[in-house]
Amino acid sequence: MKRRQFLQWAAAGGAQTLATQTQTEAQTSIPVRLESFELEEATIATLQTALNAGKETALSLTTAYLERIDALNLRGPTLRAVLDVNPDALAIAAALDRERQEKGPRGPLHGIPIMVKDNIDTHDRMTTTAGSLALLGSIPPRDAFVVRQLRKAGAVLLGKTNLSEWANFRGNRSSSGWSARGGQTNNPYILDRNPSGSSSGSAVAASANLCAVTVGTETNGSVISPATVCGIVGIKPTVGLVSRSGIIPISHTQDTAGPMARTVTDAAILLGAMTGIDTRDSASQASAGRSHTDYTRFLDAKGLQGARLGVARRFFRSSAVSAEVLENALEAMKKAGAILIDPADDDLALGRFGSAALDVMHYEFKAGLNAYLAALGPEAPVHSISNIIEFNERHRTQELRFFGQEHLEQAQEKGPLTDKEYIDALAQCRKLSRAEGIDAIMEQHQLDAIVAPSGGPAGVTDWVYGDRSVGGSSSPAAVAGYPNITVPAGQVAGLPVGISFFGRAYSEPKLLKIAYAFEQATQFRKPPRFIETLS
């Protein structure tokens, strides 16, 4: 798609076409043999080198990625990773090119095309819907703080990515990567496999080279899980390191946006641009003096030498299908100089939260989502969780055709955050995830990080029974509000598997150092080839 064609397409409602093309049309698309892509696996550094040398411009990069989206998103392999293309992307890129010529680049993200998940507010000609038809047409009153930071860094906001509707907290037996707006996102490695959720579109867009880097969000596994099955790096930061304001919420004690990229370096660059103190998010105040604008300075190819890593063997035992890949990853760490304490998690409560974690999420979902919807103002399509439930019932054939809305209904039944049930559940989660979980293990063994499987290889997408998963270790860091990083660790039958490093609050510098050293020692990332099915 050439620049003129794109402008005509956008003016005619191309972004809306992305949002409304039917599920049936998507599933009858036949993968085609793709031409080589000149920007495949391009890093932020290589793109900046080309920009500084005059070989590329922000406009040419943006155009190239738009053509890539046009070829892969609703045609060819039909990834369905992108919900909206920004109608102003080319104009933004051209303005940043003029600024580069006149003043020089703002920093490493100047002119770099990125995408954000569709539960992150943008005050522009794109909508923010969490994938739901109930919010179709909703334009928030302001950018999310994260988006404002990225614009300030000079990034080109290319579009919004598909996601598991309501960030995968709508109903039981959900199919990750499915939303009523966007249909089913497909795994780029093997197309009938699931991309996991809820940051499905962000993971697929980064993995399939639809843009340079993407932003996802996580409550529990929504960055880490799609990153691992899509063969990329994902960072779930400490809650509060990245502002939550302007992001459609689930749980204010667990929610955070996070970088998703093909390399640790690019994820570190993106993380630095996203941090900052936000007056609209009290949790961000705690990051004062603990956040950094440049996390690349912590990257060290020898970062595993002498690093004490606690093996959370409990999670390895539940990942038998990936056992060989995971054990090889541990051997690679030892070969690079790491000291493994194996096992490090015996007799500790790592990840054993019972029903308390779900109770906390239901309480906080009701309080947070009602507050978000109220802040949209009187012109918003819906104003409360009860409105959403009613909307879904009225539009059952579009919204409830594959699975229900049990989480919305259970959240609606909860009382205020002053309820004793909520207070006790939150206290239990904090104790089990922190004092008797991650903090206890780290202290007992004097660890630099805990290592565990990020998850198993992707399962087949199934709209009848829903998601199937093997292994995964996101819950301890998610419930604690602590950082977690996943890095590609190999493949099983052509499907990626990742390994996670997590630790104490604000330990991102140390985790990035370890993750980068592992990445450099192994180089397990392989770009997807859009195979139709696993033979």
QUIFEN-V83528 format. One record per residue. N is the residue number from 1. RES is the residue in one small letter. PSI is psi in whole degrees, -180 to 180 (none if undefined). OMEGA is omega in degrees with one decimal (999 if undefined). Layout:
n:res:psi:omega
N:RES:PSI:OMEGA
N:RES:PSI:OMEGA
This chain:
n:res:psi:omega
1:m:117:179.9
2:k:167:-174.4
3:r:-46:-178.0
4:r:-42:179.0
5:q:-41:-179.6
6:f:-44:179.9
7:l:-41:178.1
8:q:-41:-179.7
9:w:-46:-179.7
10:a:-42:-179.9
11:a:-29:-179.3
12:a:6:178.2
13:g:31:-178.4
14:g:-37:179.7
15:a:-39:178.3
16:q:-34:176.7
17:t:-40:176.4
18:l:-40:-174.2
19:a:-27:-168.1
20:t:-4:177.7
21:q:138:-168.1
22:t:158:177.5
23:q:-41:-177.7
24:t:-43:178.8
25:e:-39:-178.2
26:a:-43:-172.7
27:q:-13:178.5
28:t:0:175.5
29:s:143:-179.0
30:i:125:178.5
31:p:142:-179.9
32:v:162:175.9
33:r:125:-173.9
34:l:146:172.2
35:e:157:178.0
36:s:147:-177.5
37:f:122:-172.6
38:e:-22:-178.8
39:l:12:-178.7
40:e:129:179.2
41:e:16:177.3
42:a:135:177.1
43:t:168:176.0
44:i:-40:-179.3
45:a:-44:-179.4
46:t:-34:176.9
47:l:-41:178.4
48:q:-36:176.6
49:t:-44:178.7
50:a:-38:178.2
51:l:-45:-178.6
52:n:-29:179.7
53:a:-6:-178.8
54:g:7:178.4
55:k:-26:176.5
56:e:162:170.9
57:t:165:175.0
58:a:-35:179.5
59:l:-43:-179.4
60:s:-37:177.0
61:l:-45:-179.6
62:t:-43:178.5
63:t:-43:-179.3
64:a:-44:179.4
65:y:-35:175.5
66:l:-40:177.0
67:e:-37:177.4
68:r:-44:177.2
69:i:-44:-179.3
70:d:-34:-176.8
71:a:-27:-170.6
72:l:-24:-168.4
73:n:-54:179.7
74:l:1:174.5
75:r:-179:178.5
76:g:-124:-178.8
77:p:-10:175.9
78:t:65:-176.1
79:l:-31:-177.3
80:r:42:179.7
81:a:-19:-174.0
82:v:126:177.2
83:l:-46:-178.0
84:d:137:166.8
85:v:135:-177.8
86:n:116:179.9
87:p:-17:-178.4
88:d:7:-173.8
89:a:-44:-178.0
90:l:-38:178.2
91:a:-40:177.2
92:i:-44:179.9
93:a:-43:180.0
94:a:-40:179.0
95:a:-38:178.5
96:l:-31:174.4
97:d:-43:178.7
98:r:-41:179.5
99:e:-40:178.2
100:r:-43:-179.9
101:q:-38:-174.5
102:e:-37:-172.2
103:k:-11:-173.4
104:g:170:-176.4
105:p:149:176.6
106:r:-32:-176.3
107:g:-166:-173.1
108:p:-19:-180.0
109:l:2:-177.6
110:h:117:178.3
111:g:7:-176.8
112:i:122:179.6
113:p:127:178.9
114:i:165:173.3
115:m:154:178.5
116:v:155:-179.2
117:k:148:-173.9
118:d:23:164.3
119:n:13:179.2
120:i:123:-173.2
121:d:134:167.8
122:t:128:178.6
123:h:82:-177.6
124:d:-154:-177.9
125:r:7:171.9
126:m:156:178.4
127:t:165:176.7
128:t:113:-167.3
129:t:-7:-171.6
130:a:25:178.1
131:g:1:-174.5
132:s:140:174.8
133:l:-20:-179.9
134:a:-26:-179.9
135:l:12:-179.0
136:l:128:-179.5
137:g:-5:-178.0
138:s:123:174.9
139:i:111:-177.0
140:p:159:-177.4
141:p:-15:-178.8
142:r:162:172.2
143:d:147:164.7
144:a:151:179.4
145:f:-40:179.8
146:v:-45:179.3
147:v:-41:178.2
148:r:-41:177.9
149:q:-41:-179.0
150:l:-40:176.0
151:r:-42:179.3
152:k:-32:178.8
153:a:-7:177.5
154:g:12:178.7
155:a:150:173.3
156:v:114:178.9
157:l:102:-170.8
158:l:-33:-177.6
159:g:-173:-179.2
160:k:139:-175.3
161:t:152:175.5
162:n:165:-176.8
163:l:168:168.3
164:s:126:-171.6
165:e:137:-175.7
166:w:38:177.1
167:a:38:175.8
168:n:28:177.7
169:f:53:178.1
170:r:-51:-176.0
171:g:167:176.2
172:n:159:177.6
173:r:34:179.1
174:s:156:171.1
175:s:112:-178.6
176:s:141:-179.6
177:g:0:178.5
178:w:133:169.8
179:s:153:178.8
180:a:-32:178.4
181:r:-45:-168.2
182:g:-7:-175.4
183:g:-158:-172.8
184:q:116:171.2
185:t:139:-176.7
186:n:145:178.7
187:n:128:-174.2
188:p:-15:180.0
189:y:-52:174.8
190:i:115:-161.8
191:l:-24:178.5
192:d:6:176.4
193:r:155:-174.3
194:n:144:179.2
195:p:-2:-175.2
196:s:173:-173.6
197:g:173:13.3
198:s:-12:-179.4
199:s:48:-173.6
200:s:-52:-177.9
201:g:-37:178.8
202:s:-42:179.3
203:a:-45:-178.8
204:v:-41:-179.4
205:a:-41:178.2
206:a:-45:-176.9
207:s:-40:-176.1
208:a:9:176.8
209:n:42:173.7
210:l:-10:176.2
211:c:-179:-177.7
212:a:-53:-179.7
213:v:165:179.2
214:t:167:174.9
215:v:129:173.3
216:g:-177:172.9
217:t:154:-179.8
218:e:139:164.8
219:t:-48:173.4
220:n:92:175.6
221:g:0:-171.7
222:s:-12:165.9
223:v:-48:-173.0
224:i:-46:-175.3
225:s:-51:177.1
226:p:-31:177.4
227:a:-44:-177.0
228:t:-43:-176.4
229:v:-13:176.4
230:c:10:169.8
231:g:36:179.9
232:i:179:175.1
233:v:135:175.4
234:g:139:177.1
235:i:122:169.6
236:k:103:-174.8
237:p:169:168.9
238:t:134:178.6
239:v:124:-177.5
240:g:-20:176.9
241:l:-36:176.2
242:v:130:-176.0
243:s:144:178.0
244:r:-7:-174.8
245:s:137:-178.8
246:g:15:176.2
247:i:127:-178.9
248:i:121:-166.3
249:p:159:161.2
250:i:-62:-174.3
251:s:116:-177.1
252:h:-16:176.7
253:t:-9:-178.5
254:q:-23:-173.4
255:d:140:170.4
256:t:147:168.4
257:a:157:-179.9
258:g:153:179.8
259:p:146:173.9
260:m:124:-170.4
261:a:169:-179.4
262:r:-15:179.0
263:t:157:176.4
264:v:-39:-179.7
265:t:-47:-179.7
266:d:-38:176.8
267:a:-38:178.7
268:a:-41:177.2
269:i:-46:-178.1
270:l:-41:178.8
271:l:-44:-179.9
272:g:-36:179.6
273:a:-22:-175.0
274:m:-20:-174.8
275:t:166:177.4
276:g:155:179.1
277:i:128:-177.9
278:d:122:-179.7
279:t:-18:-179.5
280:r:2:178.6
281:d:105:-176.2
282:s:-30:-179.0
283:a:-27:-178.5
284:s:-20:179.7
285:q:-33:-178.8
286:a:-16:-179.5
287:s:-4:179.4
288:a:126:-178.5
289:g:-4:-179.3
290:r:-10:-179.7
291:s:164:-178.9
292:h:149:175.3
293:t:-10:177.8
294:d:99:178.6
295:y:-7:179.5
296:t:-22:-179.4
297:r:-11:178.4
298:f:-7:-177.2
299:l:131:-175.5
300:d:117:-179.1
301:a:-20:177.7
302:k:20:-173.4
303:g:-13:177.6
304:l:-14:-178.9
305:q:116:179.6
306:g:-1:179.9
307:a:132:179.3
308:r:113:-175.5
309:l:124:177.4
310:g:123:-178.8
311:v:115:176.8
312:a:79:-169.3
313:r:-26:177.9
314:r:-40:-178.1
315:f:-29:176.1
316:f:-36:-177.6
317:r:-25:-179.9
318:s:8:-176.7
319:s:47:-173.3
320:a:-35:-177.9
321:v:-25:-179.1
322:s:13:-169.9
323:a:-46:-176.4
324:e:-44:178.5
325:v:-45:-176.1
326:l:-41:178.1
327:e:-37:175.7
328:n:-36:177.8
329:a:-42:177.2
330:l:-40:178.1
331:e:-38:178.0
332:a:-37:177.6
333:m:-45:178.9
334:k:-41:179.3
335:k:-31:179.0
336:a:4:172.8
337:g:5:-179.8
338:a:150:174.6
339:i:114:-176.7
340:l:126:171.0
341:i:109:-166.8
342:d:113:-1.0
343:p:162:178.5
344:a:-4:-170.0
345:d:11:-179.3
346:d:139:175.5
347:d:18:175.7
348:l:160:-169.9
349:a:29:-173.9
350:l:108:174.3
351:g:4:-177.1
352:r:86:-172.8
353:f:-8:-176.8
354:g:-143:-178.8
355:s:-7:-174.2
356:a:-42:-177.4
357:a:-40:179.2
358:l:-37:176.3
359:d:-44:178.8
360:v:-45:-178.3
361:m:-41:179.7
362:h:-45:177.5
363:y:-49:-174.7
364:e:-31:177.3
365:f:-47:-179.8
366:k:-50:-177.6
367:a:-45:-175.2
368:g:-44:-177.5
369:l:-39:176.4
370:n:-40:178.9
371:a:-41:178.3
372:y:-49:-177.5
373:l:-38:178.9
374:a:-36:-178.3
375:a:-15:177.9
376:l:-20:177.3
377:g:175:-174.0
378:p:-21:-178.2
379:e:-2:179.6
380:a:146:-179.0
381:p:-36:177.5
382:v:157:-173.1
383:h:-2:-177.7
384:s:167:175.0
385:i:-40:179.7
386:s:-37:175.6
387:n:-40:-179.3
388:i:-45:178.5
389:i:-45:179.2
390:e:-41:178.2
391:f:-47:-178.4
392:n:-38:177.8
393:e:-38:179.3
394:r:-24:-177.2
395:h:47:-174.9
396:r:-40:-174.5
397:t:-28:177.5
398:q:-40:-171.6
399:e:-38:-170.9
400:l:24:-174.8
401:r:-25:-176.2
402:f:-34:179.6
403:f:168:-170.3
404:g:-156:-178.0
405:q:44:-175.9
406:e:-38:-179.3
407:h:-38:174.6
408:l:-44:-177.8
409:e:-41:179.1
410:q:-36:176.4
411:a:-41:-179.9
412:q:-31:-178.8
413:e:-15:-177.6
414:k:156:177.4
415:g:-160:-179.6
416:p:171:-178.7
417:l:1:174.2
418:t:-6:179.3
419:d:140:178.6
420:k:-36:178.8
421:e:-44:179.3
422:y:-47:-177.3
423:i:-44:-179.9
424:d:-40:-179.4
425:a:-42:179.6
426:l:-42:178.9
427:a:-41:178.7
428:q:-44:179.7
429:c:-43:179.7
430:r:-43:-179.4
431:k:-47:-175.4
432:l:-31:-178.0
433:s:-29:-176.1
434:r:-81:-172.1
435:a:-40:-179.1
436:e:9:-179.2
437:g:-105:-174.6
438:i:-47:-178.4
439:d:-40:-179.1
440:a:-45:179.9
441:i:-45:-178.9
442:m:-42:-178.4
443:e:-45:-176.4
444:q:-40:-174.3
445:h:5:-179.6
446:q:57:-172.9
447:l:154:168.7
448:d:-29:179.1
449:a:162:171.3
450:i:139:-179.2
451:v:138:-178.1
452:a:162:175.4
453:p:137:175.3
454:s:-27:-178.8
455:g:168:179.5
456:g:-180:177.1
457:p:156:-174.6
458:a:139:173.4
459:g:168:177.9
460:v:136:175.5
461:t:129:-173.2
462:d:111:-178.7
463:w:-5:178.5
464:v:-53:-176.8
465:y:-14:179.7
466:g:-163:-173.7
467:d:147:169.8
468:r:129:-178.1
469:s:154:178.8
470:v:116:178.8
471:g:-162:-178.1
472:g:143:-172.2
473:s:25:-172.7
474:s:-25:-169.5
475:s:-46:-177.4
476:p:-50:-179.5
477:a:-35:-179.0
478:a:-50:-177.6
479:v:-36:177.9
480:a:-23:-172.9
481:g:24:-176.0
482:y:164:-175.7
483:p:154:-178.5
484:n:137:178.6
485:i:132:174.0
486:t:142:-179.2
487:v:142:176.6
488:p:135:-176.9
489:a:2:-179.4
490:g:-168:-179.1
491:q:152:171.9
492:v:115:-179.6
493:a:40:178.1
494:g:3:179.2
495:l:129:-175.5
496:p:151:173.3
497:v:139:-178.9
498:g:164:176.4
499:i:142:-175.5
500:s:145:171.8
501:f:121:177.8
502:f:163:-175.8
503:g:-154:-174.6
504:r:168:178.1
505:a:138:175.8
506:y:27:177.0
507:s:22:179.2
508:e:-43:179.8
509:p:-44:-179.2
510:k:-42:179.9
511:l:-40:177.6
512:l:-39:177.6
513:k:-46:-179.6
514:i:-46:-178.3
515:a:-41:179.9
516:y:-43:179.4
517:a:-40:177.6
518:f:-45:179.2
519:e:-46:-177.7
520:q:-31:-179.1
521:a:-23:-172.1
522:t:-40:-179.8
523:q:53:-175.7
524:f:-16:-178.6
525:r:128:174.4
526:k:134:-179.0
527:p:151:-179.9
528:p:157:-180.0
529:r:9:169.9
530:f:50:176.8
531:i:140:-172.3
532:e:-43:-179.7
533:t:162:179.8
534:l:116:-178.0
535:s:none:999
